[in-house]
Amino acid sequence: MSTKRKSGILLHPTSLPSLYGIGDLGQAAYDFIDRLEAACQSLWQVLPLCPTDHGGSPYQSCSAFAGNPLLISPEALAEEGLLTKTDISVTLPAVSRVNYKKAAEIKGPLFEKAFQNFKKTTPPADYSAFQQENAFWLEDYALFLALKAYFQAERQKENEADGFLPFLAECEAAGAALSAEEPEGYYFAAAWNTFPAPLRKRNGASLKKWGRLLSEPIEKEIFLQYIFHRQWRRLKAYANEKGISIIGDAPIFVAFDSADVWANQSLFQLDNKGLGFPRSVAGVPPDYFSETGQLWVNPLYNWKQHEKTDFFWWVNRIRKNLEDVDMLRIDHFRGFAAHWEIPFGAEDARGGSWVQGPGLKFFRALGERLGHLPLIAEDLGIITEEVNALRETAGLPGMRVLQFAFGGDKNNAYLPHRFNKNTVVYTGTHDNDTCRGWYESATEKEKDHYRRYMNVSGNDAAWDFIRLAFSSPADLAIIPLQDVFNLGSEHRMNTPGTTEGNWSFAFTFDQWREGHTQGLRYLSELFGRNEAQLEKIEKQENNVPFY
């Protein structure tokens, strides 16, 4: 990682202002980058850019490689001639929270129109190149979504059930009833392990047959990924031109009902009955966030099989991620040292156990294939000496969250006087309360420690934390936008262990006042961060003629 001190903002694109129910890669994203530049910030951290689950979580995605189509900008499609101004006039009133359902209802028909118009044109030269460069994952992903949509529609026609079959209970019972000899036309649910057996087992002839039958929806999914790719790369180039680097996020685990697991079943710990259910699932033991731990239900990797392939799938995944961003946070880094393994079907995470991960040989394989690895290790939670040793040997910076620093040991590892330079400090992450919310709900012991450590009154916790992050020895300092705006708990992005009301934070530019810009710029200058940005702005100001 660069030794230059930098700072920036954590904000997922879904939170950007929008008239379509969800933030996207349109003009608001460019305006946000301009705000970062004006505030002398040189980092923009986002959450995973992949498609989300039905609740909006990007950590339970149907693909570790694909982009989220809901992030596609209808205005940009109109600028390219794939939609008309009349098409994109169907919008929502300004909303204070992201509405994934409404966004899909509005954008879905627009994407269909854009696709039909695209088919009438001669494909751009880079369309074929995009497919070739991404063939490793793109074809399986597009077929996977087309199959799920087809079988779901067939189920709904026969009124067998509404919506997707719940995974842990009904789907398990349904899958157990499937015969390995069922006919090609049999279907029951939309999850991949309830596809007809030849598809579930990825019989070559069956894959080709269904690829022909579903060629239209497959081509549409490829088109949407192409459009996302083009819009995102254009936005990233704009940010880089402004001196702003983008930090991405890669969840260590993938969702069970994903193209990744369906297309690479030998790489995951699945049952040996041909039904595809996990033997064990991922999670974490009881911790700061939950007394019963966190049960993530993600299938665990078959690391022995990954090692036999020289970690081929992971190499391709990290390569693709690093083509999309400048730096990449690896979520739940400790899972590469040891992961919490929970028996499939458990009610919570308390009955799990620690199982060894691939360790240093994983990162050596990445380095041999990809060269320099601009990665950030999310090393929060229960961290052992083994995890620290792995991170240090791999040469990766770790994370420190200031909200974890107060109320206990005066030499707590999250206190800035314990940091080293090779660190990324956060006031809080997407899983934390806002700093204002943290202070309002903190214990008196935590509040007292915070006030005495910073020598403050406690009247402005958010900006006290921001100042502490900027002043710390950490090379990189990242601030959630909610803390810049001094927002309360109702604006947090996610509450781990809950399923309602998450991933929906949204803001408007009316909330971003000049004082926020000047405050960030002042602290950057005071604590030696973003020097290139500061020099650029000073040069621009010095060149303004005086009349």
C-alpha positions as CSV (number, residue, x, y, z in Angstrom):
1,M,0.0,0.0,0.0
2,S,1.2,3.6,-0.7
3,T,2.8,5.3,2.3
4,K,1.2,8.6,1.4
5,R,-1.5,9.6,3.9
6,K,-4.9,9.7,2.4
7,S,-8.5,10.0,3.5
8,G,-11.9,9.6,2.0
9,I,-15.6,8.7,2.3
10,L,-17.5,5.4,2.6
11,L,-20.7,5.5,0.6
12,H,-22.3,2.8,-1.6
13,P,-23.7,4.1,-4.9
14,T,-27.2,2.9,-3.9
15,S,-27.3,5.7,-1.4
16,L,-26.8,8.5,-4.0
17,P,-29.7,10.8,-4.8
18,S,-32.0,9.4,-7.4
19,L,-35.5,9.6,-9.0
20,Y,-35.6,5.9,-9.6
21,G,-35.8,4.6,-6.1
22,I,-32.1,3.7,-5.8
23,G,-28.8,5.6,-6.4
24,D,-27.0,4.6,-9.6
25,L,-24.0,5.5,-11.8
26,G,-25.7,8.5,-13.3
27,Q,-25.0,12.3,-12.9
28,A,-25.3,12.1,-9.1
29,A,-22.3,9.8,-8.9
30,Y,-20.2,12.3,-10.9
31,D,-21.5,15.1,-8.7
32,F,-20.4,13.1,-5.6
33,I,-16.9,12.7,-7.0
34,D,-16.8,16.5,-7.6
35,R,-17.7,17.0,-3.9
36,L,-14.9,14.7,-2.8
37,E,-12.5,16.6,-4.9
38,A,-13.6,19.9,-3.5
39,A,-13.3,18.5,0.0
40,C,-9.7,17.3,-0.8
41,Q,-10.6,13.7,-0.3
42,S,-8.8,11.1,-2.5
43,L,-10.6,7.9,-1.6
44,W,-14.1,6.6,-2.3
45,Q,-15.0,3.3,-0.7
46,V,-18.0,1.3,-1.9
47,L,-19.6,-1.9,-0.8
48,P,-19.6,-4.9,-3.1
49,L,-21.0,-3.8,-6.5
50,C,-22.6,-7.2,-7.2
51,P,-26.4,-7.9,-7.4
52,T,-28.0,-7.9,-4.0
53,D,-30.4,-10.3,-2.4
54,H,-34.1,-9.5,-2.0
55,G,-33.3,-7.5,1.1
56,G,-30.7,-5.3,-0.6
57,S,-27.6,-7.0,0.9
58,P,-24.6,-7.1,-1.5
59,Y,-23.1,-9.7,0.8
60,Q,-25.6,-12.4,-0.4
61,S,-25.3,-12.1,-4.1
62,C,-26.1,-14.4,-7.0
63,S,-22.6,-13.7,-8.4
64,A,-19.2,-12.6,-7.1
65,F,-18.3,-11.3,-10.5
66,A,-21.4,-9.5,-11.9
67,G,-22.4,-5.9,-11.4
68,N,-25.8,-4.9,-10.0
69,P,-28.1,-4.0,-12.9
70,L,-30.1,-1.7,-10.6
71,L,-27.0,0.6,-10.5
72,I,-27.4,1.2,-14.3
73,S,-28.3,4.8,-15.0
74,P,-31.4,5.3,-17.2
75,E,-30.2,8.8,-18.1
76,A,-27.0,7.4,-19.4
77,L,-28.9,4.9,-21.5
78,A,-30.9,7.8,-23.0
79,E,-27.7,9.7,-23.8
80,E,-26.6,6.6,-25.8
81,G,-29.8,6.5,-27.7
82,L,-31.1,3.3,-26.2
83,L,-33.9,5.1,-24.4
84,T,-35.9,8.3,-25.1
85,K,-36.5,11.2,-22.8
86,T,-40.1,10.1,-22.6
87,D,-39.0,6.7,-21.5
88,I,-37.0,8.0,-18.6
89,S,-39.6,10.5,-17.5
90,V,-41.2,7.7,-15.4
91,T,-39.7,8.5,-12.0
92,L,-40.4,8.4,-8.3
93,P,-40.7,11.3,-5.9
94,A,-37.5,12.0,-3.9
95,V,-37.3,9.3,-1.2
96,S,-35.4,9.3,2.1
97,R,-34.7,5.5,1.9
98,V,-33.7,3.2,-1.0
99,N,-36.7,1.3,-2.3
100,Y,-35.4,-1.8,-4.1
101,K,-38.8,-3.1,-5.1
102,K,-39.9,0.2,-6.6
103,A,-36.5,0.6,-8.3
104,A,-36.9,-2.8,-9.9
105,E,-40.4,-2.0,-11.0
106,I,-39.4,1.2,-12.7
107,K,-36.0,0.2,-14.1
108,G,-37.0,-3.3,-15.3
109,P,-39.2,-2.2,-18.2
110,L,-36.6,0.5,-19.1
111,F,-33.9,-2.1,-19.3
112,E,-36.1,-4.3,-21.5
113,K,-36.7,-1.3,-23.9
114,A,-33.0,-0.5,-24.0
115,F,-32.2,-4.2,-24.7
116,Q,-34.7,-4.4,-27.6
117,N,-33.3,-1.1,-29.0
118,F,-29.8,-2.5,-28.7
119,K,-30.7,-5.6,-30.7
120,K,-31.7,-3.3,-33.6
121,T,-28.2,-1.8,-33.8
122,T,-24.9,-3.1,-34.8
123,P,-23.2,-4.1,-31.6
124,P,-20.2,-1.9,-30.6
125,A,-16.8,-3.4,-31.2
126,D,-16.2,-3.7,-27.5
127,Y,-19.3,-5.8,-26.9
128,S,-17.7,-9.0,-28.3
129,A,-14.5,-8.2,-26.5
130,F,-16.4,-7.8,-23.2
131,Q,-17.9,-11.2,-23.6
132,Q,-14.6,-12.9,-24.5
133,E,-12.8,-11.2,-21.6
134,N,-15.5,-12.2,-19.1
135,A,-16.4,-15.6,-20.5
136,F,-15.0,-17.3,-17.4
137,W,-18.1,-16.3,-15.4
138,L,-20.5,-14.4,-17.7
139,E,-22.0,-17.3,-19.6
140,D,-22.8,-19.3,-16.5
141,Y,-24.2,-16.3,-14.8
142,A,-26.5,-15.3,-17.6
143,L,-27.8,-18.9,-18.0
144,F,-28.2,-19.2,-14.2
145,L,-30.5,-16.2,-14.1
146,A,-32.4,-17.2,-17.2
147,L,-33.1,-20.7,-15.7
148,K,-34.2,-19.3,-12.3
149,A,-36.6,-16.9,-14.0
150,Y,-38.0,-19.6,-16.3
151,F,-38.6,-22.2,-13.5
152,Q,-40.0,-19.5,-11.2
153,A,-42.4,-18.4,-13.9
154,E,-43.5,-22.0,-14.5
155,R,-44.1,-22.5,-10.8
156,Q,-46.2,-19.4,-10.6
157,K,-48.3,-20.5,-13.5
158,E,-49.3,-23.6,-11.6
159,N,-49.8,-21.8,-8.3
160,E,-47.5,-24.1,-6.6
161,A,-46.0,-21.3,-4.4
162,D,-45.6,-17.6,-4.4
163,G,-42.1,-16.2,-4.5
164,F,-38.8,-18.1,-4.0
165,L,-38.9,-21.1,-1.8
166,P,-37.3,-20.3,1.6
167,F,-33.8,-21.8,1.7
168,L,-33.3,-23.4,5.1
169,A,-36.6,-25.2,5.6
170,E,-38.9,-25.7,2.6
171,C,-36.1,-25.9,0.1
172,E,-34.3,-28.6,2.1
173,A,-37.5,-30.7,2.3
174,A,-38.2,-30.2,-1.4
175,G,-34.6,-31.1,-2.4
176,A,-34.6,-34.2,-0.3
177,A,-37.6,-35.5,-2.2
178,L,-36.0,-35.0,-5.6
179,S,-34.9,-38.2,-7.4
180,A,-31.6,-38.4,-9.3
181,E,-33.6,-39.9,-12.1
182,E,-36.3,-37.3,-12.5
183,P,-37.1,-36.3,-16.1
184,E,-35.7,-33.3,-17.9
185,G,-39.0,-31.4,-17.7
186,Y,-39.4,-31.7,-13.9
187,Y,-39.1,-28.6,-11.8
188,F,-40.1,-27.6,-8.3
189,A,-38.3,-24.4,-7.1
190,A,-36.1,-21.7,-8.5
191,A,-33.0,-22.4,-6.4
192,W,-30.3,-24.1,-8.5
193,N,-30.3,-27.4,-6.5
194,T,-34.0,-27.9,-7.4
195,F,-33.4,-27.5,-11.1
196,P,-34.0,-30.7,-13.1
197,A,-31.2,-33.2,-12.4
198,P,-29.3,-32.8,-15.7
199,L,-29.1,-29.0,-15.1
200,R,-28.4,-29.4,-11.4
201,K,-25.5,-31.7,-12.3
202,R,-24.5,-29.5,-15.3
203,N,-24.8,-32.1,-18.0
204,G,-23.2,-30.7,-21.1
205,A,-26.0,-31.6,-23.5
206,S,-28.6,-30.2,-21.1
207,L,-26.7,-26.9,-20.7
208,K,-26.5,-26.5,-24.5
209,K,-30.2,-27.3,-24.9
210,W,-31.4,-24.8,-22.3
211,G,-28.9,-22.3,-23.7
212,R,-30.7,-22.4,-27.0
213,L,-34.2,-22.4,-25.5
214,L,-33.4,-19.3,-23.3
215,S,-31.1,-17.5,-25.7
216,E,-33.1,-14.3,-25.5
217,P,-33.1,-13.8,-21.7
218,I,-29.5,-15.0,-21.6
219,E,-28.5,-12.3,-24.2
220,K,-30.4,-9.7,-22.1
221,E,-28.4,-10.5,-19.0
222,I,-25.1,-10.3,-21.0
223,F,-26.3,-6.9,-22.3
224,L,-27.0,-5.6,-18.8
225,Q,-23.6,-6.7,-17.6
226,Y,-22.0,-5.0,-20.6
227,I,-23.9,-1.7,-19.9
228,F,-23.0,-1.9,-16.2
229,H,-19.3,-2.5,-17.1
230,R,-19.2,0.4,-19.4
231,Q,-21.0,2.9,-17.1
232,W,-18.9,1.8,-14.1
233,R,-15.5,2.0,-16.0
234,R,-16.4,5.4,-17.3
235,L,-17.2,6.6,-13.7
236,K,-14.0,5.1,-12.3
237,A,-12.0,6.8,-15.0
238,Y,-13.6,10.2,-14.1
239,A,-12.7,9.6,-10.4
240,N,-9.1,8.7,-11.2
241,E,-8.8,11.8,-13.4
242,K,-9.8,13.8,-10.3
243,G,-7.1,12.1,-8.2
244,I,-9.6,9.9,-6.4
245,S,-9.0,6.1,-6.0
246,I,-11.9,3.7,-5.5
247,I,-11.8,1.0,-2.8
248,G,-14.0,-2.0,-3.5
249,D,-15.2,-4.7,-1.3
250,A,-15.0,-8.5,-1.8
251,P,-17.0,-10.8,0.6
252,I,-14.9,-13.8,1.4
253,F,-18.0,-16.1,1.0
254,V,-20.6,-16.4,-1.7
255,A,-24.3,-17.1,-1.5
256,F,-25.5,-20.7,-1.8
257,D,-28.0,-19.9,-4.5
258,S,-25.5,-18.3,-6.8
259,A,-24.0,-18.9,-10.2
260,D,-20.7,-19.3,-8.5
261,V,-21.7,-22.4,-6.5
262,W,-23.9,-23.9,-9.3
263,A,-21.1,-23.6,-11.8
264,N,-18.2,-24.7,-9.5
265,Q,-19.8,-27.3,-7.2
266,S,-16.5,-29.2,-6.6
267,L,-15.0,-26.0,-5.0
268,F,-17.6,-25.9,-2.2
269,Q,-18.5,-28.2,0.7
270,L,-21.7,-29.7,-0.6
271,D,-23.4,-33.0,0.2
272,N,-22.5,-36.2,-1.6
273,K,-26.1,-37.1,-2.4
274,G,-26.3,-35.1,-5.6
275,L,-28.8,-32.6,-4.1
276,G,-26.3,-29.8,-3.6
277,F,-27.0,-28.8,0.0
278,P,-24.1,-27.5,2.0
279,R,-22.6,-29.9,4.6
280,S,-21.6,-26.9,6.8
281,V,-22.1,-23.1,6.5
282,A,-20.2,-20.0,7.4
283,G,-20.7,-17.5,10.2
284,V,-19.0,-16.1,13.3
285,P,-19.2,-17.0,17.0
286,P,-20.9,-14.7,19.5
287,D,-19.2,-11.3,19.4
288,Y,-19.7,-7.5,19.7
289,F,-22.6,-7.6,17.2
290,S,-24.6,-10.7,18.4
291,E,-24.8,-12.8,21.6
292,T,-25.7,-15.9,19.5
293,G,-23.1,-15.2,16.8
294,Q,-24.0,-14.7,13.1
295,L,-25.3,-17.5,10.9
296,W,-24.6,-16.5,7.4
297,V,-25.7,-19.8,5.7
298,N,-23.0,-19.3,3.0
299,P,-21.5,-22.6,1.9
300,L,-17.9,-23.1,2.9
301,Y,-15.0,-23.6,0.4
302,N,-13.4,-27.0,-0.4
303,W,-10.0,-25.5,0.1
304,K,-8.2,-28.8,-0.9
305,Q,-9.9,-28.6,-4.3
306,H,-9.0,-24.9,-4.7
307,E,-5.4,-25.7,-3.9
308,K,-5.4,-28.4,-6.6
309,T,-6.4,-25.8,-9.1
310,D,-3.8,-23.4,-7.8
311,F,-6.7,-21.2,-6.6
312,F,-7.8,-20.6,-10.2
313,W,-11.3,-19.4,-9.3
314,W,-10.0,-17.0,-6.7
315,V,-7.3,-15.7,-9.0
316,N,-9.9,-14.8,-11.6
317,R,-12.2,-13.3,-9.0
318,I,-9.5,-11.0,-7.5
319,R,-8.3,-10.1,-11.0
320,K,-11.8,-9.1,-12.1
321,N,-12.3,-7.1,-8.9
322,L,-9.0,-5.2,-9.3
323,E,-9.9,-4.3,-12.8
324,D,-13.0,-2.6,-11.4
325,V,-11.4,-0.8,-8.4
326,D,-8.0,0.6,-7.4
327,M,-7.9,-1.1,-4.0
328,L,-9.9,-4.0,-2.6
329,R,-11.1,-4.7,0.9
330,I,-11.3,-8.5,1.6
331,D,-14.2,-9.0,4.0
332,H,-13.7,-11.4,6.9
333,F,-10.0,-11.8,6.2
334,R,-9.6,-14.1,9.2
335,G,-11.4,-16.8,7.3
336,F,-8.2,-17.5,5.3
337,A,-6.5,-18.4,8.6
338,A,-9.5,-20.2,10.1
339,H,-13.2,-20.1,9.6
340,W,-16.2,-20.7,11.9
341,E,-17.8,-23.9,10.6
342,I,-21.5,-24.4,11.5
343,P,-23.5,-27.6,10.9
344,F,-26.1,-27.1,8.1
345,G,-29.5,-26.6,9.7
346,A,-28.3,-25.2,13.0
347,E,-30.5,-22.5,14.5
348,D,-27.7,-20.1,15.3
349,A,-23.9,-19.9,15.2
350,R,-23.1,-21.1,18.8
351,G,-22.5,-24.7,17.8
352,G,-19.8,-24.0,15.3
353,S,-16.1,-24.7,15.5
354,W,-12.9,-23.1,14.1
355,V,-11.4,-25.0,11.1
356,Q,-8.1,-24.2,9.4
357,G,-8.1,-22.1,6.2
358,P,-5.6,-22.1,3.3
359,G,-3.3,-19.6,4.9
360,L,-0.2,-18.0,3.3
361,K,-0.2,-20.3,0.3
362,F,-3.4,-18.7,-0.9
363,F,-1.8,-15.2,-1.0
364,R,1.4,-16.5,-2.5
365,A,-0.7,-18.0,-5.3
366,L,-2.5,-14.7,-5.9
367,G,0.8,-12.8,-5.8
368,E,2.5,-15.2,-8.3
369,R,-0.4,-14.8,-10.8
370,L,-1.4,-11.1,-10.2
371,G,1.7,-9.4,-8.9
372,H,1.2,-6.5,-6.5
373,L,-1.9,-7.0,-4.4
374,P,-3.5,-3.6,-3.3
375,L,-5.7,-5.4,-0.8
376,I,-7.0,-4.4,2.7
377,A,-7.6,-7.1,5.3
378,E,-10.9,-6.7,7.2
379,D,-9.4,-8.2,10.4
380,L,-12.2,-7.3,12.9
381,G,-13.8,-9.6,15.4
382,I,-12.0,-12.4,17.2
383,I,-8.4,-12.1,15.9
384,T,-5.6,-14.4,16.9
385,E,-1.9,-14.2,16.6
386,E,-2.2,-16.6,13.7
387,V,-4.4,-14.1,11.9
388,N,-2.1,-11.2,12.6
389,A,0.9,-13.2,11.4
390,L,-0.9,-14.1,8.2
391,R,-1.8,-10.5,7.5
392,E,1.6,-9.2,8.3
393,T,3.4,-11.8,6.2
394,A,1.1,-11.1,3.3
395,G,2.0,-7.4,3.7
396,L,-1.6,-6.3,4.0
397,P,-2.9,-3.3,6.0
398,G,-5.5,-4.2,8.7
399,M,-8.5,-2.2,9.9
400,R,-9.2,-0.3,13.0
401,V,-12.7,1.0,14.0
402,L,-12.7,3.9,16.5
403,Q,-16.1,2.9,17.9
404,F,-14.5,-0.2,19.3
405,A,-11.8,1.7,21.2
406,F,-13.4,3.0,24.3
407,G,-14.6,1.8,27.7
408,G,-12.1,-0.9,28.3
409,D,-8.4,-1.5,28.2
410,K,-6.4,1.8,28.0
411,N,-4.1,0.0,25.5
412,N,-7.0,-1.3,23.4
413,A,-5.7,-2.1,19.9
414,Y,-8.3,0.2,18.4
415,L,-7.0,3.3,20.2
416,P,-4.9,5.4,17.8
417,H,-1.8,5.4,20.0
418,R,-1.6,1.7,19.3
419,F,-1.8,2.0,15.5
420,N,1.0,1.5,13.0
421,K,1.2,3.2,9.7
422,N,0.0,0.1,7.7
423,T,-3.5,0.5,8.9
424,V,-6.9,1.8,7.6
425,V,-8.8,3.6,10.3
426,Y,-12.6,4.0,10.2
427,T,-14.9,6.0,12.5
428,G,-17.3,3.1,11.8
429,T,-18.2,0.7,9.0
430,H,-21.4,-0.2,7.2
431,D,-22.1,-2.6,10.1
432,N,-21.7,0.0,12.8
433,D,-24.0,2.6,14.2
434,T,-23.3,6.2,13.2
435,C,-20.9,7.9,15.6
436,R,-23.7,10.2,16.9
437,G,-25.8,7.1,17.5
438,W,-22.9,5.3,19.1
439,Y,-22.5,8.1,21.6
440,E,-26.1,8.4,22.4
441,S,-26.4,4.7,23.3
442,A,-22.9,4.2,24.8
443,T,-22.3,3.4,28.4
444,E,-21.2,6.1,30.8
445,K,-17.8,4.3,31.0
446,E,-17.4,4.4,27.2
447,K,-18.5,8.1,27.1
448,D,-16.1,9.1,29.8
449,H,-13.2,7.3,28.2
450,Y,-13.9,8.9,24.8
451,R,-14.2,12.4,26.3
452,R,-11.0,12.1,28.3
453,Y,-9.0,10.5,25.5
454,M,-9.9,13.3,23.1
455,N,-10.3,16.1,25.7
456,V,-13.7,17.0,24.4
457,S,-17.2,17.7,25.8
458,G,-19.1,15.1,23.8
459,N,-21.3,17.7,22.1
460,D,-20.1,16.7,18.6
461,A,-19.1,13.0,18.7
462,A,-19.1,12.5,14.9
463,W,-16.6,15.2,14.1
464,D,-14.5,14.4,17.2
465,F,-14.2,10.9,15.7
466,I,-13.4,12.3,12.3
467,R,-10.6,14.5,13.7
468,L,-9.2,11.5,15.6
469,A,-9.2,9.3,12.5
470,F,-7.5,12.0,10.4
471,S,-4.9,12.7,13.1
472,S,-4.1,9.0,13.7
473,P,-0.9,7.3,12.4
474,A,-2.9,5.2,10.0
475,D,-2.0,5.7,6.3
476,L,-5.7,5.6,5.2
477,A,-8.7,7.2,7.0
478,I,-12.2,6.4,5.8
479,I,-15.4,8.2,7.1
480,P,-19.0,7.0,6.4
481,L,-20.9,9.9,4.9
482,Q,-23.4,9.6,7.7
483,D,-20.7,10.7,10.2
484,V,-19.8,13.7,8.0
485,F,-23.4,14.8,8.1
486,N,-23.6,14.0,11.9
487,L,-26.6,11.7,11.4
488,G,-28.3,9.5,14.1
489,S,-28.9,5.8,14.4
490,E,-31.9,5.8,12.0
491,H,-29.4,6.4,9.2
492,R,-27.0,3.5,9.7
493,M,-26.5,1.2,6.8
494,N,-26.8,-2.2,8.4
495,T,-27.5,-3.8,11.7
496,P,-25.9,-7.3,11.8
497,G,-28.2,-10.1,12.8
498,T,-31.3,-8.3,11.6
499,T,-33.2,-8.7,8.3
500,E,-35.4,-5.6,8.1
501,G,-34.6,-2.0,7.3
502,N,-31.0,-2.5,6.2
503,W,-29.0,-1.3,3.1
504,S,-31.4,1.6,2.5
505,F,-29.6,4.7,3.6
506,A,-30.0,7.6,1.1
507,F,-29.0,11.2,1.1
508,T,-29.6,14.4,-0.9
509,F,-27.0,17.0,-1.8
510,D,-29.0,19.6,0.2
511,Q,-27.6,17.8,3.2
512,W,-24.0,18.4,2.0
513,R,-23.3,21.9,3.2
514,E,-20.2,24.0,2.5
515,G,-19.1,23.6,6.1
516,H,-18.7,19.8,5.5
517,T,-16.5,20.5,2.5
518,Q,-14.4,23.0,4.4
519,G,-14.2,20.8,7.5
520,L,-12.9,17.8,5.6
521,R,-10.4,20.0,3.7
522,Y,-9.2,21.7,6.9
523,L,-8.5,18.4,8.6
524,S,-6.8,16.9,5.6
525,E,-4.4,19.9,5.4
526,L,-3.9,20.0,9.2
527,F,-3.0,16.3,9.4
528,G,-1.1,15.9,6.1
529,R,-3.5,13.9,4.1
530,N,-4.3,14.1,0.4
531,E,-1.4,16.4,-0.3
532,A,-1.7,16.0,-4.1
533,Q,-5.4,17.1,-3.9
534,L,-4.5,20.1,-1.7
535,E,-1.7,21.2,-4.0
536,K,-4.1,20.9,-7.0
537,I,-6.8,23.0,-5.4
538,E,-4.3,25.6,-4.2
539,K,-2.8,25.9,-7.7
540,Q,-6.3,26.4,-9.1
541,E,-7.1,29.1,-6.6
542,N,-3.8,30.9,-7.2
543,N,-4.6,31.0,-10.9
544,V,-7.9,32.7,-10.4
545,P,-7.5,36.3,-11.7
546,F,-8.1,39.1,-9.2
547,Y,-10.3,42.0,-10.5
